[in-house]
Amino acid sequence: MRPIAVDVRRDGEWALVHRCTACGVLKSNRVAGDDAEAALLKLALRPLTCPPFPLD
């Protein structure tokens, strides 16, 4: 499983979205207290720093 995104649930809780490297299935797991905060923020900001489409 590879983390590909961060999802914010309705209650404000963060979850990591993972994609299986073998079959491509997506899974969502709650963020744990011992997860690296800097890595979570980097993943959450990826669409802003590397948009999936041209901005101009």
C-alpha positions as CSV (number, residue, x, y, z in Angstrom):
1,M,0.0,0.0,0.0
2,R,1.3,3.5,-0.9
3,P,-0.2,6.7,0.6
4,I,-1.5,8.9,-2.2
5,A,-3.7,11.5,-0.5
6,V,-5.2,12.9,2.7
7,D,-8.9,13.1,3.2
8,V,-10.7,15.2,5.8
9,R,-13.8,13.5,7.1
10,R,-17.0,15.3,8.0
11,D,-16.1,15.3,11.7
12,G,-12.8,17.0,10.9
13,E,-10.7,13.8,11.4
14,W,-7.9,13.2,8.9
15,A,-7.5,9.9,7.0
16,L,-4.8,8.6,4.7
17,V,-5.9,7.3,1.3
18,H,-3.7,4.4,0.2
19,R,-3.5,2.6,-3.2
20,C,-2.4,-1.0,-3.4
21,T,0.8,-1.3,-5.5
22,A,-0.3,-4.8,-6.8
23,C,-4.0,-4.4,-7.7
24,G,-4.7,-0.6,-7.5
25,V,-7.5,-0.9,-4.9
26,L,-8.0,2.2,-2.7
27,K,-8.3,2.1,1.1
28,S,-8.8,4.9,3.7
29,N,-7.4,4.7,7.2
30,R,-7.6,7.2,10.1
31,V,-4.5,9.1,10.9
32,A,-2.7,7.7,13.9
33,G,-1.1,9.8,16.7
34,D,2.3,8.5,15.9
35,D,2.1,9.4,12.1
36,A,4.7,11.9,10.9
37,E,2.9,15.3,10.9
38,A,5.4,16.8,8.4
39,A,4.8,13.9,6.0
40,L,1.0,14.3,6.3
41,L,1.2,18.0,5.6
42,K,3.5,17.4,2.6
43,L,1.0,14.9,1.2
44,A,-1.9,17.2,1.9
45,L,-0.2,20.1,0.1
46,R,0.9,18.1,-3.0
47,P,-2.1,19.2,-5.2
48,L,-1.2,22.8,-4.5
49,T,2.5,22.4,-5.2
50,C,2.1,20.1,-8.2
51,P,-1.4,20.6,-9.7
52,P,-2.6,17.7,-11.9
53,F,-3.5,20.1,-14.7
54,P,-2.0,23.3,-16.1
55,L,-2.9,26.5,-14.3
56,D,-2.3,28.9,-17.2
